[in-house]
Amino acid sequence: MGSHRTGTLENTSVAEITEKLGFQPNIEDDPDKVEFSWGFTADGEHCGIWDYKGGARYGIFSTFGPKEIFKKLFGEKYL
């Protein structure tokens, strides 16, 4: 993906992210660092969500994109 982290989702899961976005992880990423990765466009902005080094096991995901989009999608789970 090549994105720089702009935020964090906590206390969430692959299933919850998939449900909110409406699709399964769809980005091939560095297999040594990332297992689940989504890329999408919202409100004309490129966005991404990925687990970094096993973060999914702890309910932690990195995000890239405008904070307003993630707040709208995930509410208090977005930091």
N, C-alpha and C positions, 0 to 999 in steps of 0.2 A: 504494500500500500504506500509506503514511503511518507506517511503522515506523521506530523508531530502532535503529541498528546496535548489536548487543550482542556481536558476535564476527565472526570472519573465517574463511573457508575458503581454503586456499592449495593450489597444486599439484593442482588438480582441473579438471574440465571440465563443460560442459553435459551431455554424454553420461553421465558418471559420476553427476552429481547426479540426472539423470532416471532412471537405472538404480536408484539407491539408494531414491529416493522412489516409483518405479513409475509416474510420469506426467510428461508434458511440462510445460514452463513454462505456468502457468495464470492468471497475474495480469497485467492491463493496468496498466502503470506509466508514468511520465513518459518519453516516447520520446526526449527530449533527454538523459536521464541513464541510462536503464535499457533494456537490450535483452532480458534474460532474467530472469524473476521467477516464483517459486513461492510459493504460500501453502498452508499445511496445518495440521492439528491433530494433535498427538502427545501421548499421555498427558493429554489434556484441555487442552493448552496451545496457544495460537495461535503459529505459527512462520512464518518467512519466510526465503527465500534470494533474493538478487538480485545482479546485477553492476552496479556503479556506474561510470559513465563509461568503459565499455570494459574493465572489469576481467576479463571473460571471456577476452579475448585474452591475458591474462597468467596465467590460472588462478586469479584472485582474486575471491571473492564475499563479500558482506556477509551477515550472518545476524541474525535477531531471534528470540529465544526462549530457553528454559532451556539452559544450556551442556551439561547432562547428555544432553539429546536429541541435540545435534550431535556430542558425543564418541562416543555410542553408534553413530550413523550413519556418521561420517566419521573417527573415531579421531584420529590425529596430524595430520590435515589441518585440524582445527579448532583455531583459536588464540583 
